Amino acid sequence: MQKLLLIEDETLIRENLAELLTLSGFVVYTASNGKEGLIQATQQQPDLILCDIMMPEMDGFQTLEVIRSNPLLSNTPFLFLTAKADMKDTRKGMALGADDYLTKPFTMDTLLTAVRARLDREEHRKAHTQTLLQEQLKAMTNLSTHEYNTPLTGILGFTSLLIDYYGEFSKAENLSMLDMIKVNCLRLKRSLDNNRLINRLQNINSSDSFYTFFSTGQSNITTDVFNKHLQSAGYRQNRHIPCQVDVESAQLHISDENLAIILEELTDNAVKFSADDQSIHITGRLLPDYYELTFLNHGQPFHQDDIKRTAPYRQFDRPKYEQQGFGLGLAITNKLLEFNKGSLHIESLDTGTTQVIVQFSVRPFDSIRPAG
């Protein structure tokens, strides 16, 4: 049976409504003021809350504000029962998150219609949320199966060859297979590391002990730093894409560790989605208020509609293109930039051409010293 919480300071109204709602098939809990109502709401976890506005100790607006700030109750349908029909009060309640207003006096039919309508809407919301969660879980499961099995298959395959045919391969062949085992290990490690990192970043806030680690620090950006990441990305993906790097050296307001993660993800994407015969262009410019980094690559198209739908564990056109990774790179980059007052912008310039612009916060202009 569905549970209702009725918060009403007038005893006669409270008791009559509670009896009528009980006879209509609901389990009804009651409270005579907002403070008592919050205790009942926390203990009983009702499916819907009916609340008067004018009450002693804590009025309906204050009660609603606390309810909406509680993660366990924030989505609970909330209906005001009020003798006040002032438009200003109505707007205030709606702004705080009220679902509906019933002005006293009202009939029982009106009350039941409003209650059932809000309960039905909440059931549809929960069903929709559950569907989305199932779809996300399915997508994550499919990606995980591919991302973990593919490198493991390579590792097991080359290891088996080296064991079963020990001594039959040349030194160059042995080194080639060992190198491929290393590449597959790096791919697997990166998948595991990114999975753990996005979970941490999505659940961190300013009160967490890790927040300072992700939101403070200084680092130097140079051409050598980029060449290192481009070389690593090409090695991991066994690709050699020509690159043109024109990066001004500067000091950024982000730690070395977090800058390295961002550059690794962006260079990895640039290499991954570039055509073999097209160059990657990377430019970096120190501007008065920030440092702007631009990646331009040509290859797999990144449609404008896809840009708006980027999210963790989401990849576009995966059946058409063989893609490595969980699709976490942009999500990780966005989070780290957000923590360090930076920004990320993606533009699809024409068919197959993608431009990624990253803006980093810098130290006060007079204290910036070119590095390297």
C-alpha positions as CSV (number, residue, x, y, z in Angstrom):
1,M,0.0,0.0,0.0
2,Q,1.2,3.5,-0.8
3,K,2.2,5.7,2.2
4,L,1.2,9.3,2.7
5,L,2.5,11.8,5.2
6,L,0.0,14.5,6.3
7,I,1.5,17.6,8.0
8,E,-1.3,19.8,9.4
9,D,-1.4,21.8,12.6
10,E,-5.2,21.9,12.9
11,T,-6.2,18.8,14.8
12,L,-9.8,18.4,13.3
13,I,-8.6,18.8,9.7
14,R,-5.7,16.5,10.2
15,E,-7.8,13.7,11.8
16,N,-10.6,14.0,9.2
17,L,-8.3,13.9,6.2
18,A,-6.2,11.1,7.7
19,E,-9.4,9.0,8.2
20,L,-10.7,9.7,4.7
21,L,-7.4,8.9,3.0
22,T,-7.1,5.7,5.1
23,L,-10.6,4.6,3.9
24,S,-9.4,5.3,0.3
25,G,-6.7,2.7,0.6
26,F,-3.6,4.6,1.8
27,V,-1.4,4.1,4.8
28,V,-1.4,7.6,6.4
29,Y,1.1,9.0,8.9
30,T,0.4,12.4,10.5
31,A,2.4,15.3,12.0
32,S,1.2,18.4,13.7
33,N,4.0,20.7,12.6
34,G,7.0,20.9,10.2
35,K,9.6,19.6,12.6
36,E,7.6,16.6,13.5
37,G,6.8,16.1,9.8
38,L,10.5,16.0,9.0
39,I,11.1,13.3,11.6
40,Q,8.2,11.2,10.2
41,A,9.3,11.7,6.6
42,T,12.8,10.4,7.5
43,Q,11.5,7.4,9.4
44,Q,8.6,6.4,7.2
45,Q,9.9,7.4,3.7
46,P,6.4,8.2,2.4
47,D,5.4,8.0,-1.3
48,L,3.8,11.5,-1.1
49,I,3.7,14.4,1.4
50,L,0.7,16.6,2.0
51,C,1.6,19.8,4.0
52,D,-0.1,22.9,5.3
53,I,1.7,26.2,4.8
54,M,0.8,28.3,7.9
55,M,2.2,26.3,10.9
56,P,4.0,27.1,14.1
57,E,7.7,26.3,14.7
58,M,8.4,25.5,11.0
59,D,6.1,26.6,8.2
60,G,5.4,24.6,5.0
61,F,8.0,26.5,2.9
62,Q,10.7,25.7,5.4
63,T,9.6,22.1,5.6
64,L,9.7,21.7,1.8
65,E,13.1,23.3,1.6
66,V,14.5,20.8,4.0
67,I,12.8,17.9,2.2
68,R,14.2,18.9,-1.2
69,S,17.7,19.1,0.3
70,N,17.6,15.6,1.7
71,P,18.9,13.0,-0.9
72,L,16.6,10.3,0.5
73,L,13.4,12.5,0.2
74,S,14.3,15.0,-2.6
75,N,12.1,13.3,-5.2
76,T,9.1,12.7,-3.0
77,P,5.9,14.3,-4.4
78,F,4.9,17.3,-2.2
79,L,1.5,18.9,-2.2
80,F,0.6,22.0,-0.3
81,L,-2.8,22.3,1.4
82,T,-3.4,26.0,2.0
83,A,-6.0,28.6,2.7
84,K,-3.8,31.1,1.0
85,A,-4.3,31.4,-2.7
86,D,-1.9,34.3,-3.2
87,M,0.1,34.0,-6.5
88,K,3.3,35.1,-4.8
89,D,3.1,32.2,-2.3
90,T,2.2,29.8,-5.1
91,R,5.3,30.9,-7.1
92,K,7.5,30.6,-4.0
93,G,6.3,27.1,-3.3
94,M,6.8,26.0,-7.0
95,A,10.3,27.6,-6.9
96,L,11.2,25.5,-3.9
97,G,9.9,22.3,-5.6
98,A,6.3,21.9,-4.7
99,D,4.4,19.6,-7.1
100,D,0.9,21.0,-6.6
101,Y,-1.4,23.4,-4.5
102,L,-4.8,22.6,-3.1
103,T,-6.7,25.6,-1.8
104,K,-8.9,25.0,1.3
105,P,-11.7,24.2,1.3
106,F,-11.5,21.4,-1.3
107,T,-13.6,18.3,-1.9
108,M,-12.3,14.8,-1.2
109,D,-12.6,13.9,-4.9
110,T,-10.3,16.9,-5.7
111,L,-7.8,15.7,-3.1
112,L,-7.8,12.1,-4.2
113,T,-7.5,13.1,-7.9
114,A,-4.4,15.3,-7.1
115,V,-2.8,12.6,-4.9
116,R,-3.3,9.8,-7.4
117,A,-2.1,12.0,-10.3
118,R,1.1,12.8,-8.5
119,L,1.7,9.2,-7.4
120,D,1.1,8.0,-10.9
121,R,3.6,10.6,-12.2
122,E,6.2,9.5,-9.7
123,E,5.7,5.8,-10.7
124,H,6.3,6.8,-14.3
125,R,9.4,8.7,-13.3
126,K,10.7,5.7,-11.4
127,A,10.0,3.4,-14.2
128,H,11.7,5.7,-16.7
129,T,14.7,6.0,-14.4
130,Q,14.9,2.3,-14.0
131,T,14.8,1.9,-17.8
132,L,17.7,4.3,-18.2
133,L,19.7,2.6,-15.5
134,Q,19.2,-0.8,-17.2
135,E,20.3,0.7,-20.5
136,Q,23.4,2.2,-18.9
137,L,24.2,-1.1,-17.1
138,K,23.8,-3.0,-20.4
139,A,26.1,-0.5,-22.2
140,M,28.7,-0.7,-19.4
141,T,28.5,-4.5,-19.4
142,N,28.9,-4.7,-23.2
143,L,31.8,-2.2,-23.1
144,S,33.5,-4.0,-20.2
145,T,33.3,-7.4,-21.9
146,H,35.0,-6.0,-25.0
147,E,37.5,-3.8,-23.2
148,Y,38.7,-6.4,-20.8
149,N,38.5,-9.4,-23.0
150,T,40.3,-7.9,-26.0
151,P,43.6,-7.1,-24.3
152,L,43.4,-10.3,-22.2
153,T,42.9,-12.4,-25.4
154,G,46.0,-10.7,-26.9
155,I,48.0,-11.3,-23.7
156,L,47.0,-15.0,-23.4
157,G,47.5,-15.6,-27.1
158,F,51.1,-14.2,-27.3
159,T,52.0,-15.8,-23.9
160,S,50.7,-19.2,-25.2
161,L,52.8,-18.9,-28.3
162,L,56.0,-18.0,-26.4
163,I,55.4,-21.0,-24.0
164,D,54.2,-23.6,-26.4
165,Y,56.9,-22.8,-29.1
166,Y,59.7,-21.8,-26.7
167,G,62.9,-21.5,-28.6
168,E,61.4,-21.7,-32.1
169,F,61.1,-17.9,-32.7
170,S,63.8,-15.5,-33.5
171,K,64.9,-12.8,-31.1
172,A,63.1,-10.2,-33.2
173,E,59.9,-12.3,-33.2
174,N,60.1,-12.8,-29.4
175,L,60.6,-9.1,-28.8
176,S,57.7,-8.3,-31.1
177,M,55.3,-10.6,-29.2
178,L,56.6,-9.3,-25.8
179,D,56.0,-5.8,-27.1
180,M,52.4,-6.6,-28.0
181,I,51.9,-8.2,-24.6
182,K,53.1,-4.9,-23.0
183,V,50.7,-2.9,-25.3
184,N,47.8,-5.0,-24.3
185,C,48.7,-4.7,-20.6
186,L,48.9,-0.9,-20.9
187,R,45.5,-0.9,-22.6
188,L,43.9,-3.0,-19.8
189,K,45.6,-0.9,-17.1
190,R,44.3,2.3,-18.6
191,S,40.7,0.9,-18.8
192,L,40.8,0.0,-15.1
193,D,42.4,3.2,-14.1
194,N,39.9,5.4,-16.0
195,N,37.0,3.4,-14.6
196,R,38.2,4.0,-11.0
197,L,39.1,7.7,-11.7
198,I,35.6,8.7,-13.2
199,N,33.9,7.0,-10.2
200,R,36.0,9.1,-7.8
201,L,35.6,12.3,-9.8
202,Q,31.8,12.0,-10.1
203,N,31.4,11.6,-6.3
204,I,33.8,14.2,-5.0
205,N,32.9,17.6,-3.6
206,S,34.7,20.4,-1.9
207,S,34.4,18.8,1.6
208,D,36.2,15.6,0.5
209,S,39.9,15.1,1.4
210,F,40.7,14.3,-2.3
211,Y,39.2,17.6,-3.5
212,T,42.4,19.6,-2.9
213,F,44.5,17.0,-4.8
214,F,42.3,17.4,-7.9
215,S,41.8,21.2,-7.7
216,T,45.2,22.7,-6.8
217,G,48.7,22.8,-8.1
218,Q,50.9,24.3,-10.8
219,S,52.5,22.8,-13.9
220,N,54.5,23.7,-17.0
221,I,53.2,23.0,-20.5
222,T,55.8,22.6,-23.3
223,T,56.3,21.1,-26.7
224,D,58.3,18.2,-25.1
225,V,55.4,17.4,-22.8
226,F,53.1,17.0,-25.9
227,N,55.6,14.9,-27.9
228,K,55.8,12.5,-24.9
229,H,52.0,12.1,-24.8
230,L,51.7,11.7,-28.6
231,Q,54.4,9.1,-28.6
232,S,52.7,7.2,-25.8
233,A,49.3,7.4,-27.5
234,G,50.7,6.1,-30.7
235,Y,52.5,3.2,-28.9
236,R,49.3,2.2,-27.0
237,Q,47.2,2.1,-30.2
238,N,50.0,0.8,-32.5
239,R,49.5,3.8,-34.8
240,H,51.8,6.4,-36.3
241,I,49.9,9.6,-37.1
242,P,51.8,12.7,-38.3
243,C,51.5,15.6,-35.8
244,Q,52.2,19.3,-36.0
245,V,52.8,20.8,-32.6
246,D,53.0,24.5,-32.1
247,V,52.7,25.1,-28.3
248,E,53.9,28.1,-26.3
249,S,55.5,27.3,-23.0
250,A,53.6,28.5,-20.0
251,Q,52.8,27.8,-16.4
252,L,49.2,26.6,-15.7
253,H,47.0,26.6,-12.6
254,I,46.7,22.8,-12.5
255,S,48.9,20.1,-11.0
256,D,51.3,18.0,-13.1
257,E,49.4,14.9,-12.4
258,N,46.0,16.3,-13.6
259,L,47.5,18.1,-16.6
260,A,49.1,14.8,-17.6
261,I,45.7,13.0,-17.4
262,I,44.0,15.6,-19.5
263,L,46.7,15.7,-22.2
264,E,46.8,11.9,-22.3
265,E,43.0,11.7,-22.9
266,L,43.0,14.4,-25.5
267,T,46.0,13.1,-27.4
268,D,44.7,9.6,-27.2
269,N,41.4,10.7,-28.8
270,A,43.2,12.7,-31.5
271,V,45.3,9.7,-32.5
272,K,42.4,7.2,-32.1
273,F,40.0,9.1,-34.3
274,S,42.4,10.4,-37.0
275,A,42.7,9.0,-40.5
276,D,46.1,7.4,-41.3
277,D,46.9,9.9,-44.0
278,Q,45.9,13.1,-42.0
279,S,47.9,15.1,-39.6
280,I,47.0,16.2,-36.1
281,H,47.4,19.9,-35.5
282,I,48.0,21.0,-31.9
283,T,48.4,24.7,-30.9
284,G,48.8,26.3,-27.6
285,R,48.6,30.1,-26.9
286,L,49.1,32.1,-23.7
287,L,46.4,34.8,-23.6
288,P,45.9,37.5,-20.9
289,D,43.4,35.6,-18.8
290,Y,43.9,31.9,-19.7
291,Y,45.9,29.4,-21.8
292,E,44.1,28.1,-24.8
293,L,45.0,24.7,-26.3
294,T,43.5,23.6,-29.6
295,F,43.4,20.1,-31.1
296,L,42.5,19.7,-34.8
297,N,42.2,16.3,-36.3
298,H,40.6,14.7,-39.4
299,G,39.1,11.3,-39.5
300,Q,36.1,9.7,-37.8
301,P,33.3,12.4,-37.8
302,F,32.1,13.8,-34.5
303,H,28.6,15.0,-35.3
304,Q,27.4,18.2,-33.7
305,D,24.5,16.3,-32.1
306,D,26.9,13.8,-30.6
307,I,28.8,16.6,-28.8
308,K,25.7,17.4,-26.8
309,R,25.2,13.8,-25.8
310,T,28.8,13.0,-24.6
311,A,28.7,11.1,-21.4
312,P,30.6,8.4,-19.5
313,Y,30.4,4.9,-21.1
314,R,28.8,6.3,-24.3
315,Q,30.5,5.8,-27.7
316,F,29.1,6.9,-31.0
317,D,29.0,4.6,-34.1
318,R,30.8,1.9,-32.3
319,P,29.4,-0.9,-34.6
320,K,31.0,1.0,-37.6
321,Y,34.3,2.0,-36.0
322,E,36.5,-0.2,-33.8
323,Q,37.1,1.9,-30.7
324,Q,39.2,1.3,-27.7
325,G,38.2,2.5,-24.2
326,F,35.1,3.1,-22.3
327,G,34.3,6.5,-23.7
328,L,35.5,8.1,-20.4
329,G,38.2,10.4,-21.7
330,L,36.0,13.5,-22.3
331,A,34.1,13.0,-19.0
332,I,37.3,12.8,-17.0
333,T,38.8,15.8,-18.8
334,N,35.6,17.9,-18.2
335,K,35.6,17.0,-14.5
336,L,39.3,17.9,-14.0
337,L,38.9,21.2,-15.9
338,E,35.8,22.0,-13.8
339,F,37.8,21.5,-10.6
340,N,40.6,23.8,-11.9
341,K,38.4,26.6,-13.4
342,G,39.0,25.5,-16.9
343,S,36.7,24.6,-19.8
344,L,36.4,22.3,-22.8
345,H,34.7,23.1,-26.1
346,I,34.2,20.7,-29.1
347,E,33.3,21.8,-32.6
348,S,32.6,19.7,-35.7
349,L,33.9,22.0,-38.4
350,D,33.0,19.9,-41.4
351,T,32.8,16.2,-42.4
352,G,35.5,14.4,-40.5
353,T,37.1,17.5,-39.0
354,T,36.9,18.0,-35.2
355,Q,38.3,20.9,-33.2
356,V,38.7,20.6,-29.4
357,I,39.5,23.8,-27.5
358,V,40.7,23.6,-23.9
359,Q,41.1,26.7,-21.7
360,F,43.3,26.5,-18.6
361,S,43.4,28.9,-15.8
362,V,46.8,30.5,-15.3
363,R,48.6,32.2,-12.4
364,P,48.5,36.1,-12.2
365,F,49.9,37.4,-15.5
366,D,52.9,39.0,-14.0
367,S,54.0,35.8,-12.3
368,I,53.9,33.6,-15.4
369,R,57.3,32.5,-16.4
370,P,57.8,30.6,-19.7
371,A,59.1,27.1,-19.0
372,G,61.8,25.1,-20.7
